[in-house]
Amino acid sequence: MIQAWLLAIGQLSDPRMRKPLLIGLAAAFVLFLLLFGGGTWLVASAASDGGWLERVLEALGGIAAFAVAVLLFGPATLIVAGMLLDDVADAVEARHYPALTPPRRPGLAEQALMGLGLGLRVLGLTLLALPVALFLPGIGWVVWLLVSSYALAREYSELAALRRMDRPAVRAWRRRHRLSLIVAGLPAAALSMVPIANLLVPVLGAAAFTHIAIRLGAAGPAARP
């Protein structure tokens, strides 16, 4: 799993990755600004309730809003990843798996809707873990990291595997490799918590999980290196 992420990082300089990388960086930056604005509103709303929570949030101010944006950034990147996946996966397959047959080609609208649907599902799951992460420093962030790893692994792997399999086959494949996929999701969750570096998550996640899906048999046993 680590090798898949290293291969994804190593391919960032590939000319075929230039377009999705630039689009991904720009879209991720705008997305982060929107999340920070939403986090500012959320903190301000929570701070108006009075009591100890108001005092804590007033003291933290922009730091709390920034933390909310960072914590929600990972699941939100799935919206971007859904639109970039085909271009990123094509570059990965051309360089590392040239013998593969052509994949299924969803349209741009289908990709965007798929990414949006997956992003909203993961966002709902991570929102449940958000209060724990914000108000239990240390252990709360560990809990959030584990929840985020599970959610991101599930959805990135589905995006990648759907290029080669139908939905029932993807669900069965994901169940067989559940633990491996969760471990593979840890770098995505961890990287999404690092400002600036987190802007690379949509492209790196799409590239890494393209490798992972192929190596775990989503393109058939003959495609495994």
C-alpha positions, 0 to 999 in steps of 0.5 A: 500500500505504501508503494502505491502512494510512493508511485503516485508521488513519483508520477506528479512530474509526468506531463500527462499529470500536469492538467489534472494536477493544476485543475486539482490544485486550483479546485482544492484551494477554492474548496478549502477557502469555502470550508474555512468560510463555512467553519467560521460561520459554524464556530460563530453560530456555536459561540452564540449559544453561551456557556463554556462552549462560547468561551472556548470558541471565542478564545480559539477564534480563527484557529477553530474555524481552520481546524474545522476546514482541515478536518472536513477537507478530506471527504470534500476532496472526493468531489474534486477526485471524482472529476479528475479520476479518469485523467489521473487513472489514464496517466497511471495506467499508461505508465505502469499498466499499458497492457490493460484493456480500455476502462469503462468511460463515464461522462463528466456529469456522471463523474461529478455526480458520483464524486458529489454523492461519495463526498456527501456520504463521507462528509456525513460520516466524518461530521459525526466524528468532528465533535470528538476531534475538536473537543478531545485533543489528542485522542479525538484526532486519532479517532477522527483519523481512523474514521476518515481513513475508513471513509476515504479508503471506501470511497476512493477505492470505489471510484477507482474500481468502478472503472473496471467493475460494476457496482455489485462486483465492487462491493464484493471486492471491497469487502474482501480487501476491507483491511488493506483498503483501510490501511491504504486510506491512512495516508490520504487522511493524514495528508488531508490534515497538513495545510498546503500538502492537503491540496494534493490529496485529490490527485494523489488519492486518485493515483494511489487508489488506481494502483491499489485497485489494480494490484488487488485484482479490480482489473482482473488477475492478469493485470496484477504486476 
